[in-house]
C-alpha cells in the first residue's frame, strides 16, 4: 500500500481482492497513525482510512 492523497494499492499488487483484504490486518488494532514506504503518513484516523481502502 502507499499513502498519497489517499491510501492506494501498491503498483505491484497482483490479486486486487487479496491485496485489499490485506489492509484489514493493519486496521484491526485501530491505529491513529499509519506510515508507508511511499507517500506521507496518515496523521489521524488511520484505521478508518485503511478499512475504507479495503472495500
Order of alpha helices (4+ residues) and beta strands (2+ residues): beta-beta-alpha-alpha-alpha
